[in-house]
Amino acid sequence: MLGARTHDTVDESKVVDLVLHPGDVSIHHPNIVHGSKANNSDTRRCGLTLRYMPTSVQCFKEDQPVLLMQGEAVDGVNFYRSWPKYREGYDMPFSGAQKWNQNRFVNPEDEAYFERTDFQQVRMVKMVCRVLST
């Protein structure tokens, strides 16, 4: 959680640095104490939490994104979001991107979310805000 703390003091001699480069991923157990310094770049840092559950389990927060990864949806239990769509020139390229788009789970009610293509505009707004704040 952003800004969350688990300890008042940390023995810095026991801290292990894991330096990630653009496109790298850190996968770890959710109970491991972890953190990072501020992201001062003009690109976002992304965190992702995955929890697997059977389709018969209802998510308590109705607005919580739930992805159907396997099996068949149970009517009235959850609203399953479309799998993210790869958008060339917007998302980081990866091997198999076009095959991903062909095979992804699609919920027609949810597809408008993936039509956003204003990446350059978003980056420009961030840069302008940074200049104005200095």
C-alpha positions as CSV (number, residue, x, y, z in Angstrom):
1,M,0.0,0.0,0.0
2,L,1.4,3.4,-0.9
3,G,2.9,5.0,2.1
4,A,2.2,2.0,4.4
5,R,4.8,1.2,7.1
6,T,5.5,-2.0,8.9
7,H,8.4,-1.0,11.1
8,D,9.4,2.1,12.9
9,T,13.1,1.4,12.4
10,V,14.9,-0.7,9.8
11,D,18.4,-2.1,10.1
12,E,19.8,-0.8,6.8
13,S,22.7,-3.3,7.0
14,K,20.1,-6.1,6.4
15,V,18.4,-4.5,3.5
16,V,19.0,-6.2,0.1
17,D,18.7,-4.0,-3.0
18,L,17.1,-5.4,-6.1
19,V,17.8,-3.0,-9.0
20,L,15.1,-3.3,-11.7
21,H,15.6,-1.9,-15.2
22,P,12.7,-0.8,-17.5
23,G,10.6,-3.8,-18.3
24,D,11.9,-5.8,-15.4
25,V,9.5,-7.4,-12.9
26,S,9.8,-8.3,-9.2
27,I,7.6,-11.2,-8.1
28,H,7.4,-11.9,-4.4
29,H,5.2,-13.2,-1.6
30,P,2.8,-10.4,-0.5
31,N,4.0,-10.7,3.2
32,I,7.6,-9.9,2.4
33,V,8.5,-6.4,3.5
34,H,9.4,-4.4,0.4
35,G,9.5,-0.9,-0.8
36,S,11.2,1.6,-3.1
37,K,12.2,5.2,-3.2
38,A,10.2,7.8,-5.1
39,N,9.8,7.4,-8.9
40,N,11.2,10.7,-10.3
41,S,11.0,9.6,-14.0
42,D,8.3,10.8,-16.4
43,T,7.0,7.3,-16.8
44,R,4.8,5.4,-14.5
45,R,5.8,2.7,-12.1
46,C,3.3,-0.1,-12.0
47,G,2.3,-2.5,-9.3
48,L,0.1,-5.6,-9.9
49,T,-1.5,-7.9,-7.3
50,L,-2.9,-11.2,-8.4
51,R,-5.2,-13.4,-6.4
52,Y,-6.7,-16.6,-7.8
53,M,-10.2,-17.8,-6.7
54,P,-12.8,-20.1,-8.1
55,T,-15.6,-18.6,-10.2
56,S,-18.1,-19.5,-7.4
57,V,-16.5,-16.9,-5.0
58,Q,-17.9,-13.4,-5.1
59,C,-15.6,-10.4,-4.7
60,F,-16.9,-8.2,-1.9
61,K,-16.2,-5.0,-3.7
62,E,-18.4,-4.9,-6.7
63,D,-16.2,-2.3,-8.5
64,Q,-13.1,-4.4,-8.0
65,P,-11.7,-5.6,-11.4
66,V,-12.0,-9.4,-11.7
67,L,-10.5,-11.2,-14.6
68,L,-11.8,-14.7,-15.7
69,M,-8.6,-16.7,-16.2
70,Q,-10.0,-20.2,-16.4
71,G,-13.4,-21.9,-16.3
72,E,-16.9,-20.5,-16.9
73,A,-18.4,-17.4,-15.4
74,V,-21.3,-18.0,-12.9
75,D,-24.2,-15.7,-13.7
76,G,-24.6,-12.9,-11.1
77,V,-21.5,-13.7,-9.1
78,N,-18.9,-11.2,-10.6
79,F,-18.5,-8.7,-13.4
80,Y,-15.5,-10.0,-15.4
81,R,-13.3,-7.4,-17.0
82,S,-11.8,-7.9,-20.5
83,W,-8.2,-9.0,-20.5
84,P,-6.0,-6.0,-21.2
85,K,-5.6,-5.3,-24.9
86,Y,-2.2,-4.8,-26.4
87,R,-2.1,-1.4,-28.2
88,E,0.9,-0.9,-30.5
89,G,2.7,2.4,-29.9
90,Y,1.0,2.7,-26.5
91,D,2.0,-0.4,-24.6
92,M,5.4,-1.9,-24.1
93,P,6.0,-4.4,-27.0
94,F,6.2,-8.1,-26.2
95,S,6.6,-11.3,-28.1
96,G,3.2,-12.7,-29.0
97,A,1.4,-9.4,-28.6
98,Q,-0.8,-10.0,-31.6
99,K,-1.6,-13.6,-30.6
100,W,-2.6,-12.2,-27.1
101,N,-5.1,-9.9,-28.7
102,Q,-6.6,-12.7,-30.8
103,N,-7.0,-15.0,-27.7
104,R,-7.9,-12.6,-24.9
105,F,-11.2,-12.8,-23.0
106,V,-13.4,-10.0,-24.1
107,N,-16.4,-8.6,-22.3
108,P,-18.2,-6.3,-24.8
109,E,-19.4,-4.0,-22.0
110,D,-15.8,-3.3,-21.0
111,E,-14.0,-2.8,-24.3
112,A,-14.2,1.0,-24.4
113,Y,-11.7,1.1,-21.6
114,F,-9.0,-0.3,-24.0
115,E,-9.6,2.2,-26.8
116,R,-7.5,4.9,-25.1
117,T,-4.7,6.0,-27.4
118,D,-3.6,9.4,-25.8
119,F,-0.2,8.2,-24.5
120,Q,1.8,11.1,-25.9
121,Q,-0.8,13.6,-24.5
122,V,-0.5,11.9,-21.0
123,R,3.3,12.1,-21.1
124,M,3.1,15.8,-22.2
125,V,0.7,16.7,-19.4
126,K,3.1,15.1,-16.9
127,M,6.1,17.0,-18.3
128,V,4.2,20.3,-18.2
129,C,3.1,19.7,-14.6
130,R,6.7,18.9,-13.6
131,V,8.0,22.1,-15.3
132,L,5.3,24.2,-13.6
133,S,6.1,22.7,-10.2
134,T,9.8,23.6,-10.3
